[in-house]
Amino acid sequence: MTDFVFLFPGQGSQSKGMLDAFDAIDVVQQTLEEASDTLGYDMAALIRDDVDNRLGQTEYTQPALLTSSLAVLRLWQQKGGPAATQVAGHSLGEYSALVAAGALSFKDAIELVSFRGKAMVSAVPAGVGQMAAILGLADDVLEELCVHASDDQAKVWAANYNCPGQLVVAGHTVAVERLMLDAKAAGAKRALPLSVSAPSHTPLMQAAADAMAKRLQEITITSPRCPVWGNAKAEAEQDVEHIRAALVSQLVSPVRWTEIVEKIVAGKITRGVEMGPGKVLAGLVRRIDRNMQVGVTITPEQLDISLANILAE
């Protein structure tokens, strides 16, 4: 068996019914029940029905995604799936990665991401912040446009370096709107506002970062059994205090996903499994480096295929 990496999705991969294909699987249902007991609301109903549209609200999205990813991981483990050589998660997915590496308990992680979501919402009043995806421009061009679109009252920053030609920006709403117009004028294929009110991964999240720093001091983090890639520095960490600091800094620093994938491939790992709902990360990886092949786990059948491919290497 070859070395491989688990990849855990972040906010944006959620969807109503994202665990429907796993409805009859005990270990998945047990994980949902554990999440419900920890948070005090019905996680299974939230994901399955989402009757009040809470799944799209940051404070609910984050624990729902983490629960979904780790429920699927537990099924992988139950089927005899091997542990990954390294783990990485996109933004919120960094918490799922830490659980997979044994650095965080599931209970602590789900409490942390629930707290994180609330802190992010509280950090910037509704309507003040915005995020947007810009397609078709080089990173350095877009970085310069962010500078030009910012002033003393309103600023916009690069927030997610997702893959070549796809960068998410975030900041004050008025600056993001200016940036989208400038990007289109500069030749961007698309400039799309995202349905996310919190301007994640920017200095506007400093209040949330401060709150998380205090909360993380109350949480036990142990040395992970394998390297965990941090979003803020695109470095693989195993030192506990470095991990704690990385979880704080990722709130105010851009996600360096392109760099993370490039470094993983440079380290001779060319197999991965996206552990959780959707195939967003598999698509991004394909655009970053086609030498890396990523299996998905959207259904039990796809999980079985991904597992068989890993075991066959």
C-alpha positions in Angstrom: 0.0 0.0 0.0 1.3 3.4 -1.0 1.4 6.5 1.2 -1.8 8.6 0.9 -3.5 11.7 2.4 -7.0 12.2 3.9 -8.5 15.5 2.7 -11.4 17.0 4.7 -13.8 19.6 3.2 -14.7 23.0 4.6 -17.7 25.3 4.5 -19.4 25.3 1.1 -19.4 21.5 0.8 -22.6 21.1 2.9 -25.9 20.2 1.4 -29.3 19.1 2.7 -29.4 15.3 2.8 -25.6 15.0 2.5 -25.6 11.7 4.5 -28.8 10.2 3.1 -26.9 7.5 1.3 -25.5 6.4 4.7 -28.9 6.3 6.4 -28.9 2.6 7.2 -25.4 2.4 8.5 -25.1 2.1 12.3 -21.7 3.8 12.8 -22.9 6.9 10.9 -26.1 7.1 12.9 -24.2 6.7 16.2 -21.9 9.5 15.2 -24.9 11.8 14.5 -26.4 10.8 17.9 -23.1 11.7 19.6 -23.1 15.1 18.0 -26.7 15.7 19.0 -25.9 14.8 22.6 -22.9 17.1 22.7 -24.6 20.1 21.1 -28.2 19.7 22.3 -30.0 19.7 19.0 -30.9 16.9 16.5 -27.9 16.8 14.1 -29.5 14.0 12.0 -32.7 16.1 11.4 -30.6 19.2 10.7 -28.6 17.4 8.0 -31.5 15.3 6.6 -34.4 17.8 6.6 -33.0 21.3 7.3 -36.6 22.6 7.6 -35.5 26.0 9.0 -32.5 26.5 6.7 -30.0 26.4 9.6 -27.6 24.3 7.6 -26.5 27.4 5.7 -25.8 29.3 8.9 -22.2 29.3 9.9 -22.7 28.2 13.5 -24.6 25.1 12.3 -22.8 24.5 9.0 -19.5 23.9 10.7 -20.5 21.2 13.2 -22.7 19.5 10.6 -19.8 19.2 8.2 -17.3 18.0 10.8 -19.8 15.4 12.0 -20.5 14.2 8.4 -16.8 13.9 7.6 -16.0 12.0 10.8 -19.0 9.7 10.4 -17.7 8.7 7.0 -14.2 8.3 8.4 -15.5 6.0 11.1 -17.2 3.8 8.4 -13.9 3.7 6.5 -12.2 2.5 9.7 -14.9 0.0 10.4 -14.3 -1.5 6.9 -10.7 -1.9 7.8 -9.5 1.2 5.9 -6.0 2.2 6.7 -4.9 5.4 8.4 -3.6 8.1 6.1 0.1 9.0 6.1 -0.8 12.7 6.3 -4.1 14.7 6.8 -5.2 18.0 5.5 -8.4 20.0 5.8 -9.7 23.1 4.0 -10.4 25.8 6.6 -12.9 24.2 8.9 -11.7 20.8 7.6 -8.5 21.3 9.6 -10.4 20.4 12.7 -11.7 17.1 11.1 -8.1 16.4 10.1 -6.9 16.8 13.7 -9.5 14.3 14.9 -8.5 11.9 12.2 -4.9 12.2 13.4 -5.8 11.6 17.0 -4.9 15.1 18.2 -8.5 16.1 19.1 -11.4 14.1 20.4 -14.6 14.2 18.4 -16.5 15.8 21.3 -13.9 18.5 21.8 -13.7 19.2 18.1 -17.5 19.5 17.6 -17.7 21.9 20.6 -14.9 23.9 19.2 -16.3 24.3 15.7 -19.7 25.3 17.1 -18.0 27.9 19.2 -15.9 29.0 16.2 -19.0 29.5 14.1 -20.7 31.6 16.7 -17.5 33.7 17.2 -17.2 34.3 13.5 -20.7 35.5 13.2 -20.3 37.8 16.2 -17.0 39.3 15.0 -18.5 41.2 12.1 -22.2 42.5 12.1 -24.5 41.2 9.4 -24.2 43.1 6.1 -20.7 44.5 6.9 -18.7 41.6 5.4 -18.8 39.7 2.2 -16.9 37.0 0.3 -16.6 36.4 -3.4 -15.1 33.9 -5.8 -12.9 35.2 -8.6 -12.2 32.9 -11.5 -9.7 33.3 -14.3 -7.1 35.7 -12.9 -3.6 35.0 -11.7 -3.1 35.3 -7.9 -0.6 38.3 -8.2 -3.0 40.2 -10.4 -5.9 39.7 -8.0 -3.7 40.6 -5.0 -2.9 43.9 -6.6 -6.6 44.5 -7.4 -7.4 43.9 -3.7 -5.0 46.7 -2.8 -6.6 49.1 -5.3 -10.1 48.2 -4.2 -9.3 49.0 -0.5 -9.2 52.3 1.3 -9.1 53.5 4.9 -12.8 52.7 5.5 -13.2 49.5 3.6 -10.7 46.7 2.7 -10.7 43.4 0.8 -8.1 40.7 1.0 -7.3 37.4 -0.7 -8.9 34.7 1.6 -8.7 31.3 -0.1 -6.0 30.3 -2.6 -8.0 27.4 -3.8 -6.3 26.5 -7.1 -4.7 28.3 -10.0 -7.3 30.7 -11.5 -9.7 30.4 -8.5 -9.2 32.7 -5.6 -11.8 33.7 -2.9 -11.6 37.3 -1.6 -13.2 38.6 1.6 -13.6 41.9 3.5 -15.9 44.8 3.9 -18.9 44.5 1.6 -18.3 47.8 -0.3 -14.7 46.9 -1.0 -15.6 43.4 -2.2 -18.1 44.9 -4.5 -15.5 47.2 -5.9 -13.1 44.3 -6.3 -15.6 42.3 -8.3 -16.1 45.1 -10.7 -12.4 45.6 -11.1 -11.8 41.9 -11.5 -14.3 41.7 -14.4 -12.7 44.8 -16.0 -9.3 43.0 -15.7 -10.5 40.0 -17.6 -11.9 37.6 -14.9 -14.1 34.9 -16.3 -16.5 35.2 -13.3 -16.8 37.2 -10.1 -19.4 35.7 -7.9 -20.6 36.8 -4.4 -20.8 33.9 -2.0 -23.7 33.3 0.4 -21.4 33.7 3.4 -21.7 36.8 5.6 -18.6 36.3 7.7 -15.5 37.6 5.9 -13.4 34.5 6.9 -9.6 34.4 6.8 -9.1 38.1 7.0 -8.0 40.6 9.7 -11.7 41.3 10.3 -11.9 38.0 12.1 -9.5 39.1 14.8 -12.2 39.2 17.5 -13.1 35.6 16.6 -9.4 34.6 16.7 -9.0 36.1 20.2 -12.0 34.2 21.4 -10.7 31.0 19.9 -7.3 31.5 21.5 -8.9 31.6 24.9 -11.2 28.6 24.2 -8.3 26.5 22.8 -6.4 26.9 26.1 -9.2 24.9 27.7 -9.0 22.0 25.3 -6.7 19.1 25.4 -4.7 18.6 22.2 -2.3 15.7 21.9 0.5 15.0 19.5 -1.0 13.7 16.3 0.1 10.3 15.0 0.8 11.8 11.6 1.6 15.3 10.1 -1.4 17.7 9.9 -1.3 20.4 7.3 -2.2 23.9 8.6 -4.0 26.3 6.3 -2.3 29.5 7.4 1.3 28.6 6.8 0.9 25.6 4.5 3.1 23.6 6.8 2.7 20.0 8.2 2.6 20.2 12.0 3.0 17.7 14.8 3.9 20.0 17.6 0.9 20.6 19.9 1.5 24.3 20.6 2.1 25.0 16.9 -1.2 23.3 16.1 -3.0 25.4 18.8 -1.5 28.6 17.3 -2.4 27.5 13.7 -6.0 27.1 14.6 -6.0 30.7 15.8 -4.1 32.2 12.9 -6.2 30.4 10.3 -9.1 32.7 11.2 -7.2 35.8 10.1 -4.9 34.4 7.5 -5.7 33.1 3.9 -6.2 29.4 3.2 -3.1 28.3 1.2 -4.7 25.2 -0.3 -2.8 25.4 -3.6 0.5 25.5 -1.7 -0.5 22.6 0.6 -1.4 20.3 -2.3 1.8 21.3 -4.2 3.9 20.4 -1.1 2.1 17.1 -0.5 2.8 16.1 -4.1 6.4 17.3 -3.8 6.7 14.9 -0.9 5.9 12.0 -3.3 2.3 11.5 -2.1 0.1 11.2 -5.1 -3.0 9.5 -3.7 -5.7 11.0 -1.6 -9.2 10.4 -0.3 -11.7 13.3 0.2 -13.3 12.2 3.5 -16.8 13.6 3.7 -19.6 15.1 1.6 -19.0 16.4 -1.9 -16.0 16.4 -4.2 -14.9 20.0 -4.0 -11.4 19.2 -2.9 -11.0 16.4 -5.5 -11.8 19.0 -8.1 -9.4 21.6 -6.8 -6.6 19.0 -6.5 -7.2 18.1 -10.2 -6.6 21.7 -11.2 -3.5 22.0 -9.0 -1.6 18.9 -10.0 -3.0 16.1 -12.1 -0.3 13.7 -10.7 -2.4 13.4 -7.6 -5.5 11.2 -7.7 -8.2 11.8 -5.1 -11.0 9.3 -4.4 -14.4 10.4 -3.0 -16.7 9.1 -0.3 -20.1 10.7 -1.2 -21.8 7.3 -1.0 -20.9 3.9 0.6 -20.3 2.5 -2.8 -17.8 5.3 -3.7 -16.1 4.8 -0.3 -15.7 1.1 -1.2 -14.1 2.0 -4.5 -11.8 4.6 -2.9 -10.8 2.0 -0.2 -10.1 -0.7 -2.8 -7.9 1.7 -4.9 -5.9 2.6 -1.8 -5.4 -1.0 -0.8 -4.4 -2.0 -4.4 -1.5 0.5 -4.5 
